[in-house]
Amino acid sequence: MTRSMEEDSGRLYKIGQLAADTGLTVRTLHHYDHVGLLCPSGRSASGHRLYDDCDVQRLYQVLALRQVGLSLEDIAEVLDGAASLEQLLMRHAVYVDRQLEAMRTLRSQLSAILARMRRAGAVDVTDFVELIRKVNVVDETVQQYFSKEQLDQLAERREHVGEQAIADVQQQWQSLIARVQQAIAAGTDPASPQAQDMVLEWMELLEQFHGGDEGLRDSLYRMQADNADDIRQQHGGPSTEEMDFIKRANAVRS
């Protein structure tokens, strides 16, 4: 049962004042009252809601828990002692991790689609759908060779370096692969200074991907070995002949 204004000598807040102080709307506070999350402890003589200091403290607890994403139902259970805050936060953390993973995947797909659209120029709806299909196929292939932790690591690195830097590296790869092919056509000795310069550049570009992480490097090599033809046809990757030339040049370097 709520108290009347005359029955309480402590400070009381009208709903409009409480809404203004907390940045909420009166409608939100009405909803909190309706669902039993925050019911006013008092009423004025005319029946208006009045909130005391304990109500205000509970409201700020509600806002704090909303900040980390808990639902109103979960918040009510925590504040009323019917649920463990730690367990609810752990459960919500798992949910957030899944959302982050989904968003990283979507961001990666958007980047890949945009990059292909820029290379292809004008793209109609049919081409766009085909781009999405190809990107999804690439994602499925990548997931076969890289663990979730590795994919998270790559996503964080991509976010850190930015899309322009990635585009620059892709251009460097295309230029280097073309020069390697020219060297093969010219009968260049893998032990020559020209070949040694190219293999050094090749290794430096690879390191920009794996960052010296042996696990990432080995996963990349396995994916390349198993999908060389598809990578070459769809992404302009190196041919088996070009890879062999680089391996022989690297063997001399070692």
C-alpha positions in Angstrom: 0.0 0.0 0.0 1.4 3.4 -0.9 1.7 6.3 1.6 0.0 9.6 1.4 2.1 12.8 1.2 1.1 13.7 4.7 2.3 10.4 6.1 5.9 10.9 4.9 8.2 13.6 6.3 11.1 12.6 3.9 11.8 14.1 0.5 9.4 13.1 -2.3 9.8 13.4 -6.0 7.0 14.1 -8.4 7.1 12.0 -11.6 7.9 14.9 -13.8 10.8 15.9 -11.6 12.2 12.4 -11.5 11.9 12.0 -15.2 13.8 15.3 -15.8 16.5 14.3 -13.3 17.1 10.9 -14.8 16.6 11.8 -18.5 13.7 9.4 -18.8 10.2 10.1 -20.0 7.1 10.2 -17.8 5.8 7.5 -20.1 8.7 5.2 -19.3 8.2 5.7 -15.5 4.5 4.9 -16.0 5.6 1.7 -17.8 8.0 0.7 -15.0 5.1 1.2 -12.5 2.7 -0.8 -14.7 5.1 -3.8 -14.9 5.9 -3.7 -11.2 9.6 -2.7 -11.7 9.4 0.6 -10.0 6.3 1.5 -8.1 6.0 4.9 -6.3 6.0 4.7 -2.5 3.6 7.5 -2.1 0.7 9.4 -3.6 -0.3 13.1 -3.3 -3.7 14.0 -1.9 -4.8 14.3 -5.5 -3.5 10.8 -6.4 -0.3 11.8 -8.2 2.7 9.4 -8.0 5.4 10.4 -5.5 8.8 8.7 -5.2 11.0 8.7 -2.1 14.8 8.2 -1.8 14.5 4.4 -1.8 12.5 4.5 -5.0 15.1 6.8 -6.6 17.9 4.5 -5.5 16.1 1.5 -7.1 15.6 3.5 -10.3 19.3 4.1 -10.6 19.9 0.4 -10.1 17.5 -0.3 -12.9 19.3 2.2 -15.2 22.7 0.7 -14.3 21.5 -2.8 -15.2 19.8 -1.6 -18.4 23.1 -0.1 -19.3 24.7 -3.6 -19.6 21.7 -4.8 -21.6 19.6 -6.8 -19.2 15.9 -7.0 -19.9 13.3 -5.4 -17.5 12.2 -8.9 -16.5 15.7 -9.9 -15.6 16.3 -6.7 -13.7 13.1 -7.2 -11.7 14.3 -10.7 -10.7 17.7 -9.4 -9.7 16.4 -6.5 -7.6 13.8 -8.6 -5.9 16.3 -11.3 -5.1 14.7 -14.0 -7.3 17.8 -14.4 -9.6 21.6 -14.3 -9.4 23.1 -11.1 -10.9 26.3 -13.0 -11.7 24.5 -15.8 -13.6 22.3 -13.3 -15.5 25.4 -11.2 -16.5 27.3 -14.4 -17.6 24.3 -15.4 -19.7 24.0 -12.0 -21.2 27.8 -11.9 -21.9 27.4 -15.0 -24.0 24.6 -13.4 -25.9 26.7 -10.2 -26.5 29.6 -12.3 -27.7 27.3 -14.0 -30.3 26.0 -10.6 -31.4 29.6 -9.3 -31.8 30.6 -12.3 -33.8 27.6 -11.8 -36.1 28.4 -8.1 -36.5 32.0 -8.8 -37.3 31.0 -11.4 -39.9 28.5 -8.9 -41.4 31.2 -6.2 -41.4 33.7 -8.5 -43.2 31.1 -9.4 -45.8 30.2 -5.7 -46.4 33.9 -4.9 -46.9 34.4 -7.8 -49.3 31.3 -6.8 -51.3 32.3 -3.2 -51.4 35.8 -4.1 -52.6 34.5 -6.3 -55.4 31.9 -3.6 -56.4 34.7 -1.0 -56.7 36.8 -3.3 -58.8 33.9 -4.3 -61.1 32.5 -0.7 -61.4 28.7 -0.5 -61.9 26.9 -3.5 -60.4 23.2 -4.3 -61.0 20.9 -6.3 -58.6 21.8 -9.6 -60.3 25.5 -9.0 -59.9 25.0 -7.9 -56.3 23.2 -11.1 -55.4 26.1 -13.1 -57.1 28.6 -11.1 -55.1 26.8 -12.0 -51.8 26.8 -15.6 -52.8 30.5 -15.6 -53.5 31.3 -13.8 -50.2 29.3 -16.4 -48.3 31.2 -19.2 -50.0 34.4 -17.5 -49.0 33.3 -17.2 -45.4 32.4 -20.9 -45.3 35.7 -21.8 -46.7 37.7 -19.6 -44.3 35.8 -21.1 -41.3 37.1 -24.5 -42.3 40.7 -23.5 -41.7 40.6 -20.8 -39.0 39.4 -21.2 -35.4 36.9 -18.8 -33.9 39.8 -17.2 -31.9 41.8 -16.7 -35.0 38.9 -15.2 -36.9 38.3 -12.8 -34.0 42.0 -11.9 -34.1 41.8 -11.2 -37.8 38.7 -9.1 -37.4 40.3 -7.0 -34.7 43.4 -6.5 -36.9 41.2 -5.5 -39.8 39.3 -3.0 -37.7 42.6 -1.6 -36.4 44.4 -1.1 -39.7 41.4 0.1 -41.6 39.9 -0.6 -45.0 42.2 1.7 -47.0 45.3 -0.1 -45.7 43.8 -3.5 -46.6 43.0 -2.2 -50.1 46.6 -1.0 -50.5 47.9 -4.5 -49.5 45.6 -6.1 -52.0 47.0 -3.9 -54.7 50.6 -4.7 -53.6 49.7 -8.4 -53.9 48.4 -8.0 -57.4 51.5 -6.1 -58.5 53.8 -8.6 -56.9 52.1 -11.6 -58.4 52.3 -10.0 -61.9 56.0 -9.4 -61.4 56.6 -13.0 -60.3 54.8 -14.2 -63.4 57.0 -12.0 -65.6 60.1 -13.3 -63.9 59.0 -16.9 -64.6 58.3 -16.1 -68.2 61.7 -14.5 -68.5 63.4 -17.6 -67.0 64.7 -15.7 -64.0 66.9 -17.7 -61.6 65.2 -18.0 -58.2 68.6 -17.3 -56.7 69.0 -14.0 -58.5 68.9 -10.6 -56.7 65.6 -9.8 -58.5 63.9 -13.0 -57.3 65.3 -12.5 -53.7 63.8 -9.0 -53.6 60.4 -10.4 -54.6 60.5 -13.3 -52.1 61.3 -10.8 -49.4 58.4 -8.6 -50.4 56.2 -11.7 -50.5 57.1 -12.7 -47.0 56.5 -9.2 -45.7 53.0 -9.1 -47.2 52.2 -12.5 -45.7 53.4 -11.2 -42.3 51.0 -8.3 -42.5 48.3 -11.0 -42.5 49.5 -13.4 -39.9 51.5 -10.9 -37.8 54.1 -13.6 -37.0 51.5 -15.9 -35.5 52.5 -19.4 -36.5 49.0 -20.8 -36.1 47.5 -18.1 -38.5 50.4 -18.7 -40.9 49.9 -22.4 -41.0 46.1 -22.1 -41.4 46.6 -19.7 -44.3 49.0 -22.1 -46.0 46.6 -25.0 -45.6 43.7 -22.9 -47.1 45.9 -21.8 -50.0 47.1 -25.3 -50.7 43.6 -26.8 -50.7 41.9 -24.0 -52.7 44.6 -22.7 -54.9 42.6 -22.8 -58.1 39.5 -21.2 -56.6 41.6 -18.5 -55.0 43.3 -17.8 -58.3 40.1 -17.6 -60.3 38.0 -15.7 -57.9 40.5 -13.4 -56.1 43.6 -13.3 -58.5 45.7 -15.3 -56.1 49.0 -16.9 -57.2 49.2 -19.9 -59.5 50.9 -23.2 -58.5 53.8 -22.2 -60.8 54.2 -18.8 -59.0 54.0 -20.4 -55.6 56.7 -22.9 -56.6 59.0 -20.1 -57.8 58.6 -18.3 -54.5 59.3 -21.5 -52.6 62.5 -22.1 -54.5 63.6 -18.5 -54.1 62.8 -18.7 -50.4 64.8 -21.9 -50.0 67.9 -20.1 -51.4 67.2 -17.2 -49.1 67.1 -19.5 -46.1 
